[in-house]
Amino acid sequence: MTRRGWALFAAMCLVWGVPYLLIKVAVDAGLAAPVVVAGRCLVGAVLLLPFGLRREPVRLLLRHWRALVAYSALELAGPWLMLTDAETRISSSLAALLLAATPVVAAVATTLLGDERLGRRRVGGLVLGAVGVAALVGIDLGSVDARAVVEVLLTATGYALGPMVVARRLRGVPTMTVIVASLLLTGLLYLPLALAQRPAHLPAHAVEAVLALGVVCTALAFVLFFALIAEVGAARAPVITYVNPAVALVLGVVLLDEPLTLGICLGFPLVVLGSVLATSRSAPRGDGAAAAPEPAAEGAAAPGVPGAATRDVPA
């Protein structure tokens, strides 16, 4: 990989690893989840608007509005609200590490839908991933909020299913157009709630956190991700999925004094190894492989990576 490729890779690991920290800062300052999500989406959408509209396929997207709504709900509206709400009760590092299981969920979904077969390696990956998640929350069960864990796991499910909507229903629509439209739709959806729940006083550091989420972790993140794909190829780019949770862990422990628990130390390596094995290539079934989305579209919402974990939407 070239120096530019490594630089883009490092930048992506950071910008899709830091959202968990920024979300935690915002909610701990008293911002409600709809305020954070609406602010992030609308700021990101406005900045990306020139990129999303310059290829002119808006009319094509409007013909597939149902698929756009489904994708937006699965990849952004549901996951980002649940993740933000979850971080009011669990640490940012635990949220990020649980989301590292998204590729495991995606492997299960593609198998159930008949797109791919499960070989021994992938079955082993699913088992390891499940054991890792159990270790993350089970060993420290007394200090972990069950509702928050469920919200994060549902977020992972949305991140896994969203790209499948793109693959099956939005093929031919430029990725950036889908991203901008989804950000606008989600931002406008939560805007009334955000206005109703906005605090009387907005702490400056909370506003800065939301702006950073929109500018750096959403708009800049997608631009960098597409540049990374162009530089190193679609196959290598999603490797950030396995690195940004570690970045989130370090940031949470160092900057927010979050605990580094036994469950995290044991569970995170198992989740990452399970994700790598569960997403290893296997023989396609029928036409499933032909319908696979371009990685850029999948990343439309990693992170949290817009979802990125079959790739990764920013979190």
Secondary structure as UniProt FT lines:
FT   HELIX           3..15
FT   TURN            16..17
FT   HELIX           19..28
FT   TURN            29..30
FT   HELIX           33..53
FT   TURN            54..55
FT   HELIX           58..62
FT   TURN            63..64
FT   HELIX           65..72
FT   HELIX           73..77
FT   HELIX           78..86
FT   TURN            87..89
FT   HELIX           92..99
FT   TURN            100..101
FT   HELIX           102..112
FT   TURN            113..114
FT   HELIX           120..138
FT   TURN            139..140
FT   HELIX           141..143
FT   HELIX           146..169
FT   TURN            171..172
FT   HELIX           175..197
FT   HELIX           204..214
FT   HELIX           215..220
FT   HELIX           221..232
FT   TURN            234..236
FT   HELIX           237..242
FT   HELIX           244..256
FT   HELIX           262..278
FT   TURN            286..288
FT   HELIX           289..291
FT   HELIX           295..298
FT   TURN            303..304
FT   TURN            308..311
//
